[in-house]
Amino acid sequence: MSLEQPTAIVLKLAEEVNIYAAAALHERLQATLPESGPIELDLGEVTELDCAGVQQLLLLKRECEVTGRELRVIAMSDAASVVLTLLNLRQQFT
């Protein structure tokens, strides 16, 4: 019997996480959901985050909660931090 923890899936988002990238981001996030183990979200290189990007992050968070998976933010850029703080969502991604 193995007690090993599942390997975390690192999901690195970089540069612009906005409406123009939302469809591709949605597909990428959805592709991680069938896998097992926690998701480590790296927002350290995000240069722009708009409401469409925030919606995708909230969708990922909700899906992780529904399936009982852990979502950990391992890095956050100033740009992402400012937007999430302005929208009063920063605590949900700490």
N, C-alpha and C positions, 0 to 999 in steps of 0.2 A: 504494500500500500504506500503510495507516494503522497507526501504532504507538501509538495512544492507548490508555490504560488504561480499562477499563470503569468507569463511574460507580459509586461505592459506594452501596449501599442502606442508608439510616439507619433503624434499627429502634429507636424510642424506647419504652421501657417506663416507666410512671409509676404512682405510688401503690402499690396492693396487688398483688403478684405472688404469689398464693396459690392454695389449692385451689379457691376460689370463682371465680377467674378463669382457672383452668388450661385449661379446654376452649376458651375464646375465644382464649387465648394460643397454644394448640397450633395452632389454625386459622390464626392470624396468622403464626406462625413458618413453618408449612408453605407458606403462600402466597408467602413470600419465596424458598423454595428453588429453584423452577424458573427464577428470574431469574438473570442472570449478574452477575459482579462481586463484589467483597468486600462483606461485611456489617459495618456499623459499629453496634455495640450500645451504646445510651445508657441506662444504668441510673441516671443522676444524680438522677432524681426518684422512685425507688422508696422507699416508706415502710415496706413490709413484704415480706419474702421468706420463704416457707416451703418445705418439702421438695418440694411439688408444683411450685412455681415453679422450684426448683433443677433438678428433673428435666427441665423444659422447656428450660432453658438448656443442660443437658448434652446433650439430644437435638439442639438446634441446633448445638452444638459438634461433635458426632459427625457429623452430616450434612454440615457444612462440611468436615470432615476427609476424609470418604469421597468427596466430589465435588471436592476440591482447591480449595475456596474459602477465602479468608482471612476470619477473624472477628476484628474489632478491637473492644475495649471502649474507647469514647471518653470515658465518664464513669461514675462509680460513686458512689452515695450511701453514707453511713455505714451505713445499715441493710443494704444489699446486701453491703457489705464485711465487716461483722461476721459475717453468716451464712456467707458463703463462706469466711471465715477459720476459723470454728468447725468447719466441715466439711472443712477442709484442702483446699479447692478454689480458693482465691484465686489461686494461681499459674496455674491453667488459664484464668483470665479477666483476664489482665494484658496 
